Each structure stands twice: as structure tokens, then as C-alpha cells.
Amino acid sequence: MDTERCTKYSTFSLALFAGALLSLFTDAGAEPRNGSDVGRELIEKFVTEVRTMSGRFEQKLVDENDDITESSSGRFELMRP
């Protein structure tokens, strides 16, 4: 099994999820700000405003011939107390 390939797929999926999550909290018309200020604001906004979150995932492991050797999928749900 090619673990490097699996890692690339997992990393891409995680980056895609993170990008989508961050896009929820960005201001399209906002003026440029210091990077650490933006990060702090995003975290504060996430902690105070997000009440629930859900998503689906699918993962496939492939061998050196690109044949699927394992696959899994599921759903996650997060809800603040």
C-alpha cells in the first residue's frame, strides 16, 4: 500500500475542509490586516458564533496500481453545549 499517496489524499481533503471553513469567516470587502489579527478574529468568531457543524467524509486507500484496497465514509456532527 502506498502510504505517501494516502497521505496526499488525506492532506488534500483536510486542506479543502479548512479552506471551506475559513471562507465562512472572511470578509470579502475588508481592508488588509495584520495576519495575526485576522487569525485571532477568525478564532474568536468561530468560538462565539458557530453553534453546530456537520460534514461528510469519504476516504479511499489505493495500492500501487491505483486499485482501491479499502474505503470508508461517514458523517460527523458537532454541537456546542
Beta strands, then each sheet from edge to edge (+ up, - down):
strand 1: 52-62
strand 2: 68-79
sheet 1: 1+ 2-
end
